[in-house]
Amino acid sequence: MRATLLKTLLSISLLAGSASAYAADPASGADAVRLPSFPPLPAAVAVQNAGNDWSGVYVGGFGNYTTGSFDSTLGRVDASGYEGGVFAGYDYAIDNYIIGGEADIALGSVAGEDGATDTNLEKRINGSVRARAGVAVDRVLIYGTAGLAIAGTEIMQSSDADTATHLGWTVGAGVDVKITEKLFGRIEYRYTDYDSKTFSLGSEAVASGFDEHSVRAGLGIKF
């Protein structure tokens, strides 16, 4: 029985020593019971909605279908045709509101004929410089535009022909839609009114202005 009592006292002493060592150095005791470790949670990353960033320089190309009329001293002559061109501009964003400027140049043939006098009237190269303002909703920009326009026209009658350069104004509205972060598509309507010029056709002087409605589709790239 004495041996049993000694064994019990020895066990109690060993346990007490272990407890004292753990109290003095908890790290040494932590090795005895190791809790499973987990990888640290990733830090929160602020993600910017790139689709809503419309600021910056952009360029693009377009094609359009135009209908219009020459309001000449020969009478009103309806005209229509296709054109293609390029545009470039800059947008500045204030929250979701967009303001900027844009210029374009186009080449094509918008022509009509006065059968009574065998006269052909044609608008060829043209361009504009305009202001733009709109509202961006995520990847869609809805805008209005207005500014100055210029166009070259030609009137041909038999063997006589003359050209003129018209100044005017243009106004319209459109929608730009981002296809990727940089690439966007465009649909735009424009109305343009050019001033009247006088053409010399042999011994006859013909005065004519020109106004038109144009629907444009294009692709652009932002930088």
MARKE-928287 format. One record per residue: residue number from 1; z, y, x negated of N, C-alpha, C in turn. Coordinates in nm, 3 decimals, always signed. Layout:
<sites>
SITE     n      n.pz      n.py      n.px     ca.pz     ca.py     ca.px      c.pz      c.py      c.px
SITE   NUM         Z         Y         X         Z         Y         X         Z         Y         X
...
</sites>
This chain:
<sites>
SITE     n      n.pz      n.py      n.px     ca.pz     ca.py     ca.px      c.pz      c.py      c.px
SITE     1    +0.000    -0.121    -0.084    +0.000    +0.000    +0.000    +0.000    +0.125    -0.086
SITE     2    +0.070    +0.116    -0.201    +0.071    +0.230    -0.292    -0.070    +0.259    -0.343
SITE     3    -0.146    +0.153    -0.368    -0.284    +0.173    -0.415    -0.368    +0.242    -0.309
SITE     4    -0.347    +0.205    -0.185    -0.423    +0.267    -0.074    -0.389    +0.414    -0.063
SITE     5    -0.261    +0.447    -0.077    -0.217    +0.586    -0.069    -0.277    +0.669    -0.181
SITE     6    -0.285    +0.610    -0.303    -0.342    +0.683    -0.415    -0.491    +0.711    -0.392
SITE     7    -0.562    +0.611    -0.340    -0.704    +0.630    -0.311    -0.725    +0.741    -0.209
SITE     8    -0.639    +0.748    -0.108    -0.653    +0.851    -0.003    -0.629    +0.988    -0.061
SITE     9    -0.524    +1.003    -0.144    -0.495    +1.133    -0.205    -0.608    +1.178    -0.297
SITE    10    -0.667    +1.079    -0.372    -0.778    +1.112    -0.462    -0.899    +1.161    -0.384
SITE    11    -0.930    +1.099    -0.273    -1.044    +1.141    -0.189    -1.024    +1.282    -0.135
SITE    12    -0.898    +1.314    -0.091    -0.869    +1.447    -0.037    -0.885    +1.551    -0.146
SITE    13    -0.844    +1.516    -0.269    -0.855    +1.611    -0.381    -1.001    +1.641    -0.413
SITE    14    -1.085    +1.539    -0.413    -1.228    +1.557    -0.442    -1.295    +1.645    -0.337
SITE    15    -1.261    +1.623    -0.210    -1.319    +1.703    -0.101    -1.275    +1.848    -0.112
SITE    16    -1.150    +1.869    -0.146    -1.099    +2.006    -0.161    -1.169    +2.076    -0.275
SITE    17    -1.193    +2.002    -0.386    -1.263    +2.062    -0.499    -1.405    +2.101    -0.464
SITE    18    -1.472    +2.017    -0.391    -1.610    +2.049    -0.349    -1.613    +2.171    -0.260
SITE    19    -1.515    +2.182    -0.169    -1.511    +2.298    -0.078    -1.488    +2.425    -0.156
SITE    20    -1.399    +2.419    -0.258    -1.372    +2.538    -0.338    -1.496    +2.580    -0.416
SITE    21    -1.568    +2.481    -0.471    -1.690    +2.513    -0.547    -1.794    +2.577    -0.458
SITE    22    -1.811    +2.531    -0.335    -1.908    +2.589    -0.243    -1.871    +2.731    -0.204
SITE    23    -1.737    +2.754    -0.188    -1.693    +2.889    -0.153    -1.720    +2.984    -0.268
SITE    24    -1.706    +2.937    -0.392    -1.729    +3.024    -0.507    -1.877    +3.048    -0.529
SITE    25    -1.957    +2.948    -0.504    -2.102    +2.960    -0.528    -2.176    +2.892    -0.416
SITE    26    -2.204    +2.965    -0.306    -2.269    +2.903    -0.191    -2.406    +2.848    -0.226
SITE    27    -2.470    +2.905    -0.327    -2.604    +2.859    -0.361    -2.602    +2.715    -0.408
SITE    28    -2.492    +2.678    -0.480    -2.484    +2.540    -0.530    -2.469    +2.442    -0.417
SITE    29    -2.399    +2.487    -0.311    -2.384    +2.399    -0.197    -2.508    +2.393    -0.112
SITE    30    -2.589    +2.496    -0.118    -2.708    +2.498    -0.035    -2.805    +2.391    -0.076
SITE    31    -2.792    +2.343    -0.206    -2.885    +2.240    -0.249    -2.856    +2.107    -0.182
SITE    32    -2.732    +2.093    -0.134    -2.697    +1.967    -0.071    -2.766    +1.951    +0.062
SITE    33    -2.772    +2.056    +0.142    -2.839    +2.054    +0.273    -2.942    +2.165    +0.273
SITE    34    -3.070    +2.129    +0.259    -3.178    +2.227    +0.249    -3.251    +2.237    +0.382
SITE    35    -3.252    +2.356    +0.441    -3.324    +2.377    +0.566    -3.474    +2.386    +0.541
SITE    36    -3.555    +2.341    +0.637    -3.701    +2.350    +0.619    -3.746    +2.496    +0.610
SITE    37    -3.840    +2.521    +0.520    -3.891    +2.658    +0.501    -4.021    +2.676    +0.577
SITE    38    -4.043    +2.798    +0.624    -4.165    +2.831    +0.699    -4.237    +2.945    +0.627
SITE    39    -4.371    +2.945    +0.632    -4.442    +3.056    +0.567    -4.413    +3.187    +0.636
SITE    40    -4.410    +3.298    +0.561    -4.381    +3.429    +0.624    -4.488    +3.467    +0.724
SITE    41    -4.445    +3.534    +0.830    -4.540    +3.578    +0.931    -4.631    +3.685    +0.871
SITE    42    -4.763    +3.683    +0.902    -4.853    +3.785    +0.847    -4.819    +3.923    +0.899
SITE    43    -4.833    +4.022    +0.812    -4.807    +4.160    +0.855    -4.909    +4.203    +0.957
SITE    44    -4.865    +4.287    +1.050    -4.956    +4.336    +1.153    -5.062    +4.424    +1.088
SITE    45    -5.185    +4.400    +1.127    -5.298    +4.474    +1.073    -5.358    +4.561    +1.183
SITE    46    -5.369    +4.690    +1.156    -5.431    +4.781    +1.253    -5.581    +4.762    +1.250
SITE    47    -5.637    +4.729    +1.363    -5.781    +4.705    +1.372    -5.846    +4.824    +1.442
SITE    48    -5.937    +4.887    +1.374    -6.007    +5.001    +1.432    -6.126    +4.953    +1.514
SITE    49    -6.146    +5.009    +1.627    -6.259    +4.972    +1.712    -6.384    +5.040    +1.659
SITE    50    -6.456    +4.968    +1.572    -6.574    +5.027    +1.509    -6.683    +5.059    +1.612
SITE    51    -6.684    +4.986    +1.724    -6.787    +5.009    +1.824    -6.779    +5.146    +1.888
SITE    52    -6.663    +5.213    +1.874    -6.646    +5.343    +1.938    -6.667    +5.459    +1.841
SITE    53    -6.710    +5.430    +1.718    -6.729    +5.533    +1.617    -6.874    +5.578    +1.618
SITE    54    -6.900    +5.693    +1.679    -7.037    +5.744    +1.691    -7.064    +5.858    +1.594
SITE    55    -6.968    +5.897    +1.512    -6.989    +6.009    +1.421    -7.084    +5.970    +1.308
SITE    56    -7.159    +6.071    +1.260    -7.240    +6.049    +1.142    -7.388    +6.073    +1.163
SITE    57    -7.462    +6.049    +1.056    -7.608    +6.067    +1.054    -7.676    +5.942    +1.110
SITE    58    -7.787    +5.961    +1.178    -7.865    +5.848    +1.229    -8.014    +5.882    +1.225
SITE    59    -8.097    +5.779    +1.218    -8.242    +5.792    +1.224    -8.296    +5.680    +1.310
SITE    60    -8.418    +5.696    +1.360    -8.476    +5.591    +1.442    -8.621    +5.618    +1.478
SITE    61    -8.676    +5.525    +1.553    -8.813    +5.539    +1.600    -8.820    +5.512    +1.750
SITE    62    -8.926    +5.560    +1.814    -8.937    +5.545    +1.959    -9.083    +5.536    +2.001
SITE    63    -9.102    +5.486    +2.121    -9.230    +5.491    +2.189    -9.208    +5.546    +2.328
SITE    64    -9.307    +5.614    +2.385    -9.286    +5.670    +2.519    -9.414    +5.673    +2.600
SITE    65    -9.393    +5.676    +2.729    -9.503    +5.696    +2.824    -9.483    +5.831    +2.889
SITE    66    -9.590    +5.911    +2.894    -9.581    +6.049    +2.942    -9.683    +6.075    +3.051
SITE    67    -9.640    +6.143    +3.155    -9.731    +6.197    +3.256    -9.709    +6.347    +3.263
SITE    68    -9.816    +6.422    +3.283    -9.803    +6.567    +3.289    -9.927    +6.630    +3.348
SITE    69    -9.938    +6.761    +3.332   -10.054    +6.831    +3.386   -10.080    +6.957    +3.306
SITE    70   -10.210    +6.986    +3.289   -10.255    +7.113    +3.232   -10.278    +7.210    +3.347
SITE    71   -10.205    +7.320    +3.346   -10.221    +7.422    +3.449   -10.315    +7.529    +3.394
SITE    72   -10.446    +7.502    +3.406   -10.545    +7.588    +3.342   -10.618    +7.674    +3.445
SITE    73   -10.694    +7.771    +3.391   -10.776    +7.855    +3.479   -10.891    +7.777    +3.541
SITE    74   -10.916    +7.656    +3.492   -11.016    +7.567    +3.552   -10.958    +7.492    +3.672
SITE    75   -10.827    +7.497    +3.684   -10.758    +7.420    +3.787   -10.655    +7.330    +3.724
SITE    76   -10.577    +7.265    +3.806   -10.471    +7.176    +3.757   -10.532    +7.041    +3.722
SITE    77   -10.510    +6.996    +3.598   -10.566    +6.869    +3.552   -10.450    +6.776    +3.515
SITE    78   -10.442    +6.661    +3.583   -10.337    +6.563    +3.553   -10.369    +6.489    +3.424
SITE    79   -10.265    +6.453    +3.351   -10.282    +6.383    +3.224   -10.174    +6.276    +3.209
SITE    80   -10.204    +6.175    +3.127   -10.106    +6.070    +3.098   -10.143    +6.004    +2.966
SITE    81   -10.048    +5.931    +2.909   -10.076    +5.862    +2.785    -9.950    +5.814    +2.715
SITE    82    -9.972    +5.748    +2.601    -9.863    +5.690    +2.523    -9.849    +5.763    +2.390
SITE    83    -9.724    +5.766    +2.341    -9.695    +5.830    +2.213    -9.590    +5.748    +2.137
SITE    84    -9.583    +5.772    +2.008    -9.480    +5.710    +1.926    -9.433    +5.808    +1.821
SITE    85    -9.309    +5.793    +1.777    -9.259    +5.888    +1.679    -9.127    +5.847    +1.619
SITE    86    -9.064    +5.941    +1.550    -8.937    +5.918    +1.483    -8.839    +6.029    +1.523
SITE    87    -8.710    +5.999    +1.511    -8.606    +6.098    +1.538    -8.496    +6.086    +1.434
SITE    88    -8.421    +6.195    +1.416    -8.307    +6.196    +1.325    -8.206    +6.296    +1.377
SITE    89    -8.078    +6.269    +1.353    -7.977    +6.361    +1.403    -7.841    +6.337    +1.341
SITE    90    -7.744    +6.414    +1.389    -7.606    +6.402    +1.344    -7.514    +6.420    +1.465
SITE    91    -7.416    +6.330    +1.476    -7.317    +6.337    +1.584    -7.178    +6.362    +1.526
SITE    92    -7.097    +6.436    +1.601    -6.958    +6.459    +1.565    -6.871    +6.423    +1.685
SITE    93    -6.771    +6.340    +1.662    -6.687    +6.291    +1.771    -6.556    +6.369    +1.778
SITE    94    -6.521    +6.411    +1.901    -6.390    +6.469    +1.931    -6.330    +6.381    +2.040
SITE    95    -6.242    +6.289    +2.000    -6.197    +6.182    +2.090    -6.321    +6.105    +2.138
SITE    96    -6.341    +6.098    +2.269    -6.459    +6.027    +2.320    -6.576    +6.120    +2.348
SITE    97    -6.561    +6.247    +2.318    -6.669    +6.343    +2.342    -6.753    +6.357    +2.215
SITE    98    -6.883    +6.359    +2.233    -6.977    +6.363    +2.121    -7.062    +6.489    +2.131
SITE    99    -7.072    +6.563    +2.021    -7.162    +6.676    +2.013    -7.244    +6.660    +1.885
SITE   100    -7.366    +6.715    +1.887    -7.449    +6.702    +1.769    -7.584    +6.768    +1.788
SITE   101    -7.674    +6.741    +1.695    -7.809    +6.795    +1.700    -7.908    +6.687    +1.663
SITE   102    -8.031    +6.703    +1.711    -8.134    +6.603    +1.686    -8.272    +6.668    +1.680
SITE   103    -8.360    +6.612    +1.599    -8.499    +6.655    +1.591    -8.588    +6.532    +1.602
SITE   104    -8.707    +6.551    +1.658    -8.802    +6.441    +1.667    -8.945    +6.491    +1.649
SITE   105    -9.034    +6.400    +1.615    -9.176    +6.430    +1.604    -9.253    +6.309    +1.655
SITE   106    -9.359    +6.334    +1.732    -9.435    +6.225    +1.793    -9.584    +6.253    +1.782
SITE   107    -9.660    +6.145    +1.784    -9.805    +6.154    +1.778    -9.864    +6.056    +1.877
SITE   108    -9.963    +6.100    +1.952   -10.028    +6.014    +2.049   -10.136    +6.089    +2.121
SITE   109   -10.169    +6.042    +2.240   -10.272    +6.108    +2.320   -10.228    +6.109    +2.465
SITE   110   -10.200    +6.230    +2.515   -10.171    +6.250    +2.658   -10.285    +6.337    +2.709
SITE   111   -10.378    +6.277    +2.781   -10.505    +6.345    +2.810   -10.542    +6.336    +2.958
SITE   112   -10.623    +6.433    +3.000   -10.678    +6.437    +3.135   -10.817    +6.497    +3.131
SITE   113   -10.890    +6.480    +3.241   -11.027    +6.529    +3.246   -11.054    +6.599    +3.377
SITE   114   -11.121    +6.715    +3.368   -11.169    +6.787    +3.486   -11.315    +6.749    +3.505
SITE   115   -11.340    +6.660    +3.600   -11.476    +6.611    +3.622   -11.572    +6.717    +3.669
SITE   116   -11.523    +6.816    +3.739   -11.613    +6.920    +3.793   -11.677    +7.002    +3.682
SITE   117   -11.603    +7.025    +3.575   -11.656    +7.107    +3.465   -11.677    +7.026    +3.337
SITE   118   -11.658    +6.893    +3.346   -11.673    +6.805    +3.230   -11.589    +6.855    +3.112
SITE   119   -11.461    +6.881    +3.143   -11.369    +6.933    +3.041   -11.258    +6.832    +3.015
SITE   120   -11.234    +6.802    +2.890   -11.125    +6.713    +2.850   -11.012    +6.795    +2.789
SITE   121   -10.891    +6.767    +2.834   -10.772    +6.837    +2.784   -10.677    +6.732    +2.728
SITE   122   -10.623    +6.756    +2.608   -10.544    +6.654    +2.541   -10.429    +6.718    +2.462
SITE   123   -10.311    +6.659    +2.477   -10.197    +6.694    +2.392   -10.182    +6.585    +2.287
SITE   124   -10.163    +6.628    +2.162   -10.154    +6.531    +2.052   -10.017    +6.534    +1.986
SITE   125   -10.009    +6.592    +1.866    -9.883    +6.595    +1.794    -9.784    +6.689    +1.862
SITE   126    -9.656    +6.651    +1.864    -9.553    +6.735    +1.927    -9.417    +6.701    +1.868
SITE   127    -9.321    +6.790    +1.889    -9.186    +6.767    +1.839    -9.086    +6.857    +1.906
SITE   128    -8.961    +6.840    +1.871    -8.854    +6.922    +1.930    -8.734    +6.928    +1.838
SITE   129    -8.653    +7.032    +1.858    -8.522    +7.046    +1.793    -8.423    +7.073    +1.905
SITE   130    -8.320    +6.989    +1.916    -8.233    +6.995    +2.034    -8.086    +6.980    +2.000
SITE   131    -8.001    +7.026    +2.091    -7.857    +6.996    +2.087    -7.832    +6.875    +2.176
SITE   132    -7.727    +6.799    +2.141    -7.687    +6.683    +2.221    -7.538    +6.690    +2.248
SITE   133    -7.498    +6.647    +2.369    -7.356    +6.637    +2.403    -7.339    +6.523    +2.501
SITE   134    -7.232    +6.446    +2.482    -7.214    +6.332    +2.571    -7.075    +6.275    +2.564
SITE   135    -7.058    +6.160    +2.629    -6.931    +6.088    +2.634    -6.955    +5.944    +2.590
SITE   136    -6.871    +5.897    +2.498    -6.880    +5.760    +2.449    -6.777    +5.673    +2.520
SITE   137    -6.823    +5.559    +2.571    -6.734    +5.460    +2.632    -6.757    +5.330    +2.555
SITE   138    -6.669    +5.306    +2.457    -6.681    +5.191    +2.368    -6.818    +5.193    +2.300
SITE   139    -6.906    +5.098    +2.332    -7.034    +5.085    +2.263    -7.147    +5.160    +2.334
SITE   140    -7.116    +5.238    +2.434    -7.218    +5.309    +2.512    -7.195    +5.460    +2.501
SITE   141    -7.303    +5.533    +2.471    -7.299    +5.680    +2.466    -7.395    +5.735    +2.570
SITE   142    -7.341    +5.811    +2.665    -7.421    +5.875    +2.769    -7.429    +6.023    +2.734
SITE   143    -7.549    +6.078    +2.725    -7.562    +6.213    +2.672    -7.667    +6.294    +2.748
SITE   144    -7.657    +6.426    +2.734    -7.760    +6.519    +2.777    -7.813    +6.592    +2.655
SITE   145    -7.934    +6.645    +2.665    -7.995    +6.711    +2.550    -8.086    +6.824    +2.598
SITE   146    -8.097    +6.929    +2.518    -8.183    +7.043    +2.551    -8.214    +7.120    +2.424
SITE   147    -8.334    +7.181    +2.421    -8.371    +7.259    +2.304    -8.513    +7.309    +2.307
SITE   148    -8.566    +7.340    +2.190    -8.700    +7.396    +2.175    -8.801    +7.285    +2.150
SITE   149    -8.924    +7.307    +2.198    -9.032    +7.210    +2.182    -9.158    +7.278    +2.131
SITE   150    -9.243    +7.201    +2.063    -9.370    +7.252    +2.012    -9.473    +7.141    +2.025
SITE   151    -9.598    +7.179    +2.055    -9.704    +7.079    +2.071    -9.839    +7.139    +2.037
SITE   152    -9.926    +7.054    +1.987   -10.065    +7.093    +1.964   -10.155    +7.031    +2.068
SITE   153   -10.245    +7.112    +2.127   -10.337    +7.063    +2.229   -10.481    +7.099    +2.193
SITE   154   -10.573    +7.029    +2.257   -10.715    +7.056    +2.237   -10.788    +7.049    +2.371
SITE   155   -10.879    +7.143    +2.391   -10.966    +7.140    +2.509   -11.110    +7.129    +2.461
SITE   156   -11.184    +7.034    +2.518   -11.323    +7.008    +2.482   -11.410    +7.020    +2.606
SITE   157   -11.518    +7.094    +2.591   -11.613    +7.112    +2.701   -11.754    +7.107    +2.643
SITE   158   -11.827    +7.001    +2.681   -11.960    +6.978    +2.621   -11.947    +6.974    +2.469
SITE   159   -12.018    +7.062    +2.398   -12.012    +7.063    +2.252   -11.910    +7.163    +2.199
SITE   160   -11.838    +7.229    +2.287   -11.740    +7.330    +2.245   -11.599    +7.272    +2.252
SITE   161   -11.517    +7.314    +2.154   -11.379    +7.268    +2.151   -11.292    +7.374    +2.085
SITE   162   -11.166    +7.378    +2.126   -11.072    +7.471    +2.065   -10.932    +7.410    +2.072
SITE   163   -10.848    +7.447    +1.977   -10.711    +7.396    +1.972   -10.611    +7.511    +1.979
SITE   164   -10.488    +7.477    +2.015   -10.381    +7.577    +2.021   -10.247    +7.509    +1.998
SITE   165   -10.150    +7.589    +1.958   -10.012    +7.541    +1.940    -9.924    +7.607    +2.045
SITE   166    -9.855    +7.525    +2.123    -9.772    +7.574    +2.233    -9.626    +7.564    +2.195
SITE   167    -9.549    +7.664    +2.233    -9.403    +7.659    +2.226    -9.349    +7.638    +2.366
SITE   168    -9.230    +7.581    +2.374    -9.172    +7.559    +2.505    -9.027    +7.514    +2.495
SITE   169    -8.978    +7.458    +2.602    -8.841    +7.408    +2.608    -8.841    +7.268    +2.666
SITE   170    -8.736    +7.194    +2.633    -8.724    +7.056    +2.681    -8.579    +7.028    +2.719
SITE   171    -8.560    +6.944    +2.818    -8.426    +6.905    +2.864    -8.433    +6.760    +2.909
SITE   172    -8.324    +6.689    +2.892    -8.325    +6.549    +2.933    -8.188    +6.485    +2.924
SITE   173    -8.187    +6.353    +2.942    -8.064    +6.274    +2.936    -8.099    +6.134    +2.891
SITE   174    -8.000    +6.066    +2.834    -8.027    +5.932    +2.785    -7.901    +5.851    +2.764
SITE   175    -7.922    +5.727    +2.721    -7.813    +5.634    +2.693    -7.842    +5.565    +2.560
SITE   176    -7.746    +5.571    +2.468    -7.751    +5.493    +2.345    -7.652    +5.378    +2.359
SITE   177    -7.694    +5.258    +2.320    -7.609    +5.139    +2.328    -7.607    +5.070    +2.192
SITE   178    -7.487    +5.049    +2.137    -7.476    +4.982    +2.008    -7.504    +4.832    +2.022
SITE   179    -7.601    +4.784    +1.943    -7.632    +4.642    +1.937    -7.546    +4.575    +1.831
SITE   180    -7.530    +4.641    +1.718    -7.435    +4.603    +1.614    -7.356    +4.728    +1.579
SITE   181    -7.275    +4.720    +1.472    -7.197    +4.838    +1.433    -7.287    +4.954    +1.394
SITE   182    -7.405    +4.925    +1.335    -7.495    +5.029    +1.286    -7.621    +5.046    +1.372
SITE   183    -7.671    +4.940    +1.431    -7.797    +4.943    +1.505    -7.771    +4.975    +1.653
SITE   184    -7.850    +5.068    +1.709    -7.835    +5.099    +1.851    -7.972    +5.111    +1.918
SITE   185    -7.974    +5.084    +2.047    -8.093    +5.102    +2.128    -8.081    +5.226    +2.214
SITE   186    -8.195    +5.278    +2.258    -8.195    +5.404    +2.334    -8.297    +5.400    +2.448
SITE   187    -8.255    +5.456    +2.561    -8.344    +5.489    +2.673    -8.322    +5.636    +2.706
SITE   188    -8.432    +5.713    +2.716    -8.418    +5.857    +2.737    -8.528    +5.910    +2.828
SITE   189    -8.489    +6.005    +2.914    -8.586    +6.079    +2.996    -8.587    +6.224    +2.951
SITE   190    -8.708    +6.281    +2.940    -8.720    +6.422    +2.903    -8.825    +6.492    +2.990
SITE   191    -8.793    +6.617    +3.026    -8.890    +6.705    +3.088    -8.917    +6.819    +2.990
SITE   192    -9.046    +6.851    +2.969    -9.083    +6.956    +2.874    -9.186    +7.048    +2.937
SITE   193    -9.168    +7.178    +2.915    -9.260    +7.280    +2.967    -9.308    +7.367    +2.851
SITE   194    -9.441    +7.369    +2.828    -9.500    +7.447    +2.720    -9.566    +7.573    +2.776
SITE   195    -9.568    +7.679    +2.693    -9.626    +7.805    +2.738    -9.779    +7.796    +2.743
SITE   196    -9.840    +7.897    +2.801    -9.986    +7.901    +2.818   -10.054    +7.965    +2.697
SITE   197   -10.166    +7.906    +2.657   -10.247    +7.958    +2.548   -10.391    +7.974    +2.597
SITE   198   -10.465    +8.062    +2.529   -10.605    +8.085    +2.565   -10.697    +8.013    +2.466
SITE   199   -10.791    +7.937    +2.520   -10.887    +7.860    +2.441   -11.025    +7.923    +2.455
SITE   200   -11.099    +7.931    +2.346   -11.235    +7.985    +2.348   -11.334    +7.868    +2.349
SITE   201   -11.405    +7.854    +2.460   -11.504    +7.748    +2.474   -11.642    +7.813    +2.490
SITE   202   -11.707    +7.838    +2.376   -11.833    +7.910    +2.379   -11.811    +8.051    +2.428
SITE   203   -11.880    +8.086    +2.534   -11.865    +8.220    +2.592   -11.754    +8.226    +2.696
SITE   204   -11.687    +8.115    +2.718   -11.585    +8.108    +2.823   -11.446    +8.099    +2.761
SITE   205   -11.352    +8.171    +2.819   -11.212    +8.164    +2.776   -11.132    +8.090    +2.883
SITE   206   -11.058    +7.989    +2.840   -10.979    +7.908    +2.933   -10.832    +7.917    +2.891
SITE   207   -10.749    +7.958    +2.982   -10.605    +7.965    +2.957   -10.538    +7.842    +3.019
SITE   208   -10.443    +7.784    +2.946   -10.375    +7.666    +2.998   -10.238    +7.649    +2.937
SITE   209   -10.144    +7.611    +3.021   -10.014    +7.564    +2.977   -10.006    +7.414    +3.002
SITE   210    -9.890    +7.356    +2.976    -9.877    +7.211    +2.994    -9.730    +7.178    +3.020
SITE   211    -9.706    +7.091    +3.118    -9.571    +7.041    +3.140    -9.578    +6.890    +3.158
SITE   212    -9.467    +6.820    +3.125    -9.472    +6.674    +3.122    -9.338    +6.611    +3.153
SITE   213    -9.343    +6.486    +3.196    -9.227    +6.399    +3.214    -9.246    +6.280    +3.121
SITE   214    -9.143    +6.249    +3.044    -9.155    +6.144    +2.943    -9.037    +6.048    +2.951
SITE   215    -9.067    +5.917    +2.944    -8.964    +5.814    +2.936    -8.978    +5.745    +2.801
SITE   216    -8.868    +5.744    +2.724    -8.872    +5.695    +2.587    -8.777    +5.577    +2.568
SITE   217    -8.820    +5.483    +2.484    -8.735    +5.371    +2.441    -8.738    +5.365    +2.290
SITE   218    -8.623    +5.346    +2.227    -8.621    +5.348    +2.082    -8.509    +5.266    +2.023
SITE   219    -8.513    +5.254    +1.890    -8.409    +5.189    +1.811    -8.366    +5.284    +1.700
SITE   220    -8.237    +5.287    +1.671    -8.188    +5.373    +1.566    -8.085    +5.304    +1.479
SITE   221    -8.059    +5.365    +1.362    -7.959    +5.314    +1.267    -7.865    +5.427    +1.231
SITE   222    -7.734    +5.400    +1.237    -7.634    +5.499    +1.199    -7.589    +5.473    +1.056
SITE   223    -7.555    +5.582    +0.987    -7.510    +5.573    +0.847    -7.364    +5.618    +0.836
</sites>
